[in-house]
Amino acid sequence: MFLPGRYSDSELFSEALYSITNLFQLFIDYESANVLLLANHSKTSNGDVLPPHYYLPTLKWINIIQNLELFLEVLASKKFSKFGRKTTILIIELLKALLRVNLLIKTNGNMLIHNSFHVPSQDVKSIIDEYDRRNSNSSKESVHDTNNDYIQGKRKTLLDDYKNTSTQQAELEKELKSPPQDSTMIPLLPPYAPRDLTTKVIGELLNIFRPVIYWISRCICDKRSWKPWFISLFIELLSGSFSEFGHNSQPQRVPISTLEQLELNRRKKLLLYYIIRKPFYDKFIGDGVVIRLLNFFKKIPILKILIDILLSYISAMRTRYFYTSTS
């Protein structure tokens, strides 16, 4: 929602506030994810798989850019020239593409299966409570041992304290290296390169640079041209084909992991954005057959409210929550 008041930059301030809120939440999630990873937990209580250590820092920067890009686009459209707006969007898309290429190198050509991360607050709280409980038990045992020493007439020396501290430190390191049975150890090193490396890399590179190619074609072609729409859709379908079916060309079929299948399903759902992207939206929805059909049904009192809600939701998706290149 926009900020109240007669401000010409109301939308800009609203996007800035929204971006700051998201960045604050991202910082909390990043620190919480590190806490869970240090405790050798690979999943949250919601069942979401956390990105590993080598993956998380780069993914953090990608999410930072994603949280800022809509604000930067609104800023460029209000304060910069038309060329400045186009350049700003191109720089944003190039930065995200280069960071994803860096992730592709880090994962040895495996599919980029993590796009965001969120850690529920109760997960970190449970780990901290467990840590405090262990420290409390350790302190009680230490006090009990000291009292026994005094009762038996022994005097604790500095050497005894040093040995006790060294023993506790060794036990803590051993406990961190051997995770509990109800958690999964996060691998510190990335996985090996897949057997279908060539097809996987081609599919990922097409998916990574598709937003950049789409925006460049948008800048070159006319606003009402269908070329950027078809080029982007073709690249996306080709990327999915390489990532999902490229392994079938191998002598031995390479199975797709569960996380890879979830990522492929997510990318298929993103194809729905092509419905509200220019010029398809303008041709068939905005001023086309769909809007005329909806206006016809608005004459029915019961459906009028539902159709108005649907149209306002589509408009909000297009103007505020839909990124130009859906990257």
C-alpha positions as CSV (number, residue, x, y, z in Angstrom):
1,M,0.0,0.0,0.0
2,F,1.1,3.6,-0.6
3,L,2.0,5.9,2.2
4,P,-0.9,8.3,3.2
5,G,-0.7,11.9,2.3
6,R,-0.3,14.0,-0.9
7,Y,3.3,13.1,-1.7
8,S,4.5,12.9,-5.3
9,D,7.0,10.2,-4.2
10,S,4.6,8.2,-2.2
11,E,5.2,5.0,-4.3
12,L,9.0,5.5,-4.0
13,F,8.8,5.9,-0.2
14,S,6.6,2.8,0.1
15,E,8.9,0.7,-2.0
16,A,11.9,1.9,0.1
17,L,10.1,1.0,3.3
18,Y,9.1,-2.4,1.9
19,S,12.7,-3.1,0.8
20,I,14.1,-2.1,4.2
21,T,11.7,-4.5,5.9
22,N,12.6,-7.3,3.6
23,L,16.3,-6.7,4.1
24,F,15.9,-6.7,7.8
25,Q,14.1,-10.1,7.6
26,L,16.8,-11.4,5.3
27,F,19.5,-10.5,7.8
28,I,17.7,-12.3,10.5
29,D,17.1,-15.4,8.3
30,Y,20.8,-15.4,7.3
31,E,22.1,-15.3,10.8
32,S,19.5,-17.9,11.9
33,A,20.5,-20.2,9.0
34,N,24.2,-20.0,10.1
35,V,23.1,-21.0,13.6
36,L,21.3,-24.0,12.3
37,L,24.1,-25.0,10.0
38,L,26.7,-24.7,12.8
39,A,24.4,-27.0,14.9
40,N,24.4,-29.5,11.9
41,H,20.8,-29.1,11.0
42,S,20.1,-29.2,7.3
43,K,16.3,-28.6,7.5
44,T,14.0,-26.2,9.3
45,S,10.9,-27.2,11.3
46,N,8.9,-26.5,8.2
47,G,10.8,-29.2,6.2
48,D,12.6,-26.7,4.0
49,V,16.2,-27.6,3.1
50,L,18.8,-25.0,4.0
51,P,21.5,-23.9,1.5
52,P,24.9,-25.3,2.6
53,H,27.8,-23.1,3.8
54,Y,29.5,-22.7,0.4
55,Y,26.1,-21.7,-1.1
56,L,24.6,-19.3,1.5
57,P,26.8,-16.1,1.2
58,T,26.3,-15.8,-2.6
59,L,22.6,-16.5,-2.3
60,K,22.4,-13.8,0.4
61,W,23.6,-11.2,-2.1
62,I,21.2,-12.4,-4.8
63,N,18.3,-12.0,-2.4
64,I,19.6,-8.5,-1.4
65,I,19.4,-7.4,-5.0
66,Q,16.0,-9.0,-5.5
67,N,14.7,-7.1,-2.4
68,L,16.1,-3.8,-3.8
69,E,15.4,-4.2,-7.5
70,L,11.8,-3.0,-7.5
71,F,12.7,0.1,-5.4
72,L,15.6,0.8,-7.8
73,E,13.4,0.4,-10.8
74,V,10.8,2.9,-9.4
75,L,13.6,5.3,-8.5
76,A,15.0,5.1,-12.0
77,S,11.6,5.6,-13.6
78,K,11.0,8.7,-11.5
79,K,14.4,10.3,-11.3
80,F,16.3,9.1,-14.3
81,S,15.8,9.4,-18.1
82,K,14.4,6.6,-20.2
83,F,17.9,5.4,-21.0
84,G,18.9,5.6,-17.3
85,R,15.9,3.3,-16.4
86,K,16.8,0.8,-19.1
87,T,20.5,0.8,-18.0
88,T,19.5,0.4,-14.3
89,I,17.4,-2.7,-15.0
90,L,20.1,-4.2,-17.3
91,I,22.8,-3.7,-14.5
92,I,20.5,-5.4,-12.0
93,E,19.9,-8.4,-14.2
94,L,23.6,-8.7,-15.1
95,L,24.6,-8.6,-11.4
96,K,22.1,-11.4,-10.6
97,A,23.3,-13.4,-13.6
98,L,26.9,-13.1,-12.6
99,L,26.2,-14.1,-9.0
100,R,24.3,-17.2,-10.2
101,V,27.2,-18.1,-12.6
102,N,29.4,-17.9,-9.5
103,L,27.1,-20.3,-7.7
104,L,27.1,-22.6,-10.7
105,I,30.9,-22.8,-10.6
106,K,30.8,-23.4,-6.8
107,T,28.4,-26.3,-7.2
108,N,30.5,-27.9,-10.0
109,G,27.8,-27.5,-12.6
110,N,25.0,-28.9,-10.6
111,M,21.5,-27.4,-10.8
112,L,20.9,-24.3,-8.7
113,I,18.2,-25.7,-6.4
114,H,18.1,-22.9,-3.7
115,N,16.6,-19.6,-4.5
116,S,15.8,-18.2,-1.0
117,F,15.9,-19.3,2.6
118,H,13.7,-18.7,5.7
119,V,14.3,-20.0,9.2
120,P,11.4,-20.0,11.7
121,S,12.3,-18.2,15.0
122,Q,11.4,-21.3,17.1
123,D,14.2,-23.3,15.4
124,V,16.9,-21.0,16.6
125,K,15.2,-20.7,20.0
126,S,15.2,-24.5,20.5
127,I,18.9,-24.7,19.7
128,I,19.8,-21.8,22.1
129,D,17.6,-23.4,24.8
130,E,19.4,-26.8,24.3
131,Y,22.8,-25.0,24.5
132,D,21.8,-23.2,27.7
133,R,20.5,-26.4,29.3
134,R,23.8,-28.2,28.5
135,N,25.8,-25.3,30.0
136,S,23.6,-25.3,33.1
137,N,24.1,-29.1,33.6
138,S,27.9,-28.7,33.1
139,S,28.1,-25.9,35.7
140,K,26.2,-28.0,38.2
141,E,28.5,-30.9,37.7
142,S,31.5,-28.6,38.1
143,V,30.2,-27.2,41.4
144,H,29.4,-30.7,42.6
145,D,33.0,-31.9,41.8
146,T,34.5,-28.9,43.6
147,N,32.5,-29.5,46.7
148,N,33.5,-33.2,46.7
149,D,37.2,-32.1,46.5
150,Y,36.8,-29.9,49.5
151,I,35.0,-32.6,51.5
152,Q,37.8,-35.1,50.6
153,G,40.5,-32.5,51.7
154,K,41.8,-31.9,48.2
155,R,42.8,-28.5,46.9
156,K,42.2,-27.7,43.2
157,T,45.3,-26.3,41.5
158,L,45.6,-24.2,38.4
159,L,46.8,-27.3,36.5
160,D,43.6,-29.0,37.4
161,D,41.5,-26.1,36.0
162,Y,43.5,-26.2,32.8
163,K,43.1,-29.9,32.4
164,N,39.3,-29.6,33.1
165,T,39.0,-26.8,30.5
166,S,40.9,-28.8,27.9
167,T,38.7,-31.8,28.5
168,Q,35.5,-29.8,28.1
169,Q,36.8,-28.2,24.9
170,A,37.8,-31.5,23.4
171,E,34.3,-32.9,24.2
172,L,32.6,-29.9,22.6
173,E,34.7,-30.2,19.4
174,K,33.9,-34.0,19.3
175,E,30.2,-33.2,19.8
176,L,30.2,-30.6,17.0
177,K,32.0,-33.0,14.6
178,S,29.5,-35.8,15.3
179,P,25.9,-34.5,14.8
180,P,23.0,-35.9,16.7
181,Q,21.0,-38.7,15.1
182,D,17.9,-36.5,14.4
183,S,19.9,-34.1,12.3
184,T,21.7,-34.3,9.0
185,M,25.3,-33.2,8.7
186,I,25.8,-30.4,6.1
187,P,28.6,-31.2,3.6
188,L,31.3,-28.6,3.8
189,L,32.4,-29.3,0.2
190,P,30.2,-29.0,-2.9
191,P,28.9,-32.1,-4.7
192,Y,30.8,-33.8,-7.5
193,A,30.2,-32.6,-11.0
194,P,27.1,-34.5,-12.5
195,R,27.5,-37.2,-15.1
196,D,25.4,-35.1,-17.5
197,L,27.6,-32.0,-16.9
198,T,27.3,-30.6,-20.3
199,T,23.5,-30.6,-20.6
200,K,23.1,-29.4,-17.0
201,V,25.4,-26.5,-17.5
202,I,23.7,-25.5,-20.8
203,G,20.3,-25.7,-19.1
204,E,21.4,-23.6,-16.2
205,L,23.2,-21.0,-18.3
206,L,20.1,-20.6,-20.4
207,N,18.0,-20.1,-17.3
208,I,20.5,-17.7,-15.8
209,F,20.9,-15.4,-18.8
210,R,17.3,-15.6,-20.0
211,P,16.2,-12.4,-18.1
212,V,19.2,-10.5,-19.5
213,I,18.4,-11.6,-23.1
214,Y,14.8,-10.7,-22.6
215,W,15.5,-7.2,-21.4
216,I,18.0,-6.5,-24.1
217,S,15.4,-7.6,-26.7
218,R,12.8,-5.4,-25.0
219,C,15.1,-2.4,-25.4
220,I,15.9,-3.2,-29.0
221,C,12.4,-4.1,-30.3
222,D,9.2,-2.1,-30.3
223,K,7.0,-2.0,-27.2
224,R,4.2,-4.0,-29.0
225,S,6.6,-6.5,-30.6
226,W,6.1,-10.2,-29.8
227,K,9.8,-11.0,-30.4
228,P,11.0,-10.5,-26.8
229,W,8.0,-12.6,-25.5
230,F,8.7,-15.5,-27.9
231,I,12.5,-15.4,-27.4
232,S,12.1,-15.5,-23.6
233,L,9.6,-18.3,-23.7
234,F,11.7,-20.3,-26.2
235,I,14.8,-19.9,-24.0
236,E,12.9,-20.9,-20.9
237,L,11.4,-24.0,-22.5
238,L,14.8,-25.0,-24.0
239,S,16.4,-24.6,-20.6
240,G,13.9,-26.8,-18.9
241,S,14.3,-29.4,-21.7
242,F,18.1,-29.5,-21.1
243,S,17.8,-29.7,-17.4
244,E,15.0,-32.3,-17.2
245,F,15.5,-34.4,-20.3
246,G,19.1,-33.9,-21.2
247,H,20.2,-36.8,-18.9
248,N,18.2,-39.2,-21.1
249,S,20.9,-38.9,-23.8
250,Q,23.5,-40.4,-21.4
251,P,24.4,-44.1,-21.8
252,Q,23.1,-44.7,-18.3
253,R,20.1,-42.7,-17.2
254,V,21.0,-40.0,-14.6
255,P,18.3,-39.8,-11.9
256,I,17.0,-36.4,-10.8
257,S,17.1,-35.7,-7.1
258,T,14.1,-34.6,-5.1
259,L,15.4,-31.0,-4.7
260,E,16.1,-30.8,-8.5
261,Q,12.6,-32.0,-9.3
262,L,11.1,-29.4,-6.9
263,E,13.2,-26.7,-8.6
264,L,12.0,-27.8,-12.1
265,N,8.4,-27.7,-10.9
266,R,8.9,-24.2,-9.5
267,R,10.3,-23.1,-12.9
268,K,7.3,-24.6,-14.7
269,K,5.0,-22.6,-12.4
270,L,6.8,-19.4,-13.3
271,L,5.7,-19.9,-17.0
272,L,2.3,-18.6,-15.8
273,Y,3.9,-15.1,-15.7
274,Y,3.9,-15.0,-19.5
275,I,0.1,-14.5,-19.2
276,I,0.5,-11.1,-17.6
277,R,3.5,-10.0,-19.5
278,K,3.4,-7.7,-22.5
279,P,2.2,-8.0,-25.2
280,F,0.2,-11.1,-24.3
281,Y,-1.6,-9.2,-21.5
282,D,-2.5,-6.2,-23.7
283,K,-3.7,-8.4,-26.6
284,F,-5.8,-11.0,-24.7
285,I,-6.5,-9.6,-21.2
286,G,-6.0,-5.9,-20.8
287,D,-7.9,-4.8,-23.8
288,G,-8.7,-8.1,-25.3
289,V,-11.2,-11.0,-25.2
290,V,-10.8,-11.8,-21.5
291,I,-11.5,-8.3,-20.2
292,R,-14.6,-8.1,-22.4
293,L,-15.8,-11.4,-21.2
294,L,-15.2,-10.4,-17.6
295,N,-17.0,-7.1,-18.1
296,F,-20.0,-9.1,-19.5
297,F,-20.2,-11.2,-16.4
298,K,-19.9,-8.1,-14.2
299,K,-23.5,-7.4,-15.1
300,I,-24.4,-10.3,-12.8
301,P,-24.6,-8.9,-9.3
302,I,-23.1,-12.0,-7.6
303,L,-20.1,-12.2,-9.9
304,K,-19.4,-8.5,-10.0
305,I,-17.6,-8.4,-6.7
306,L,-15.5,-11.4,-7.4
307,I,-14.5,-10.1,-10.9
308,D,-13.5,-6.7,-9.4
309,I,-11.3,-8.4,-6.9
310,L,-9.7,-10.6,-9.6
311,L,-9.0,-7.6,-11.8
312,S,-7.5,-5.5,-9.0
313,Y,-5.3,-8.5,-8.0
314,I,-4.0,-8.9,-11.6
315,S,-3.4,-5.1,-11.7
316,A,-1.4,-5.3,-8.5
317,M,0.6,-8.2,-9.7
318,R,1.6,-6.3,-12.8
319,T,2.4,-3.0,-11.2
320,R,3.9,-3.8,-7.9
321,Y,4.8,-7.5,-7.4
322,F,5.8,-8.6,-10.9
323,Y,9.5,-8.0,-11.8
324,T,10.1,-6.9,-15.4
325,S,12.2,-10.0,-16.2
326,T,10.8,-12.4,-13.6
327,S,14.3,-13.3,-12.4
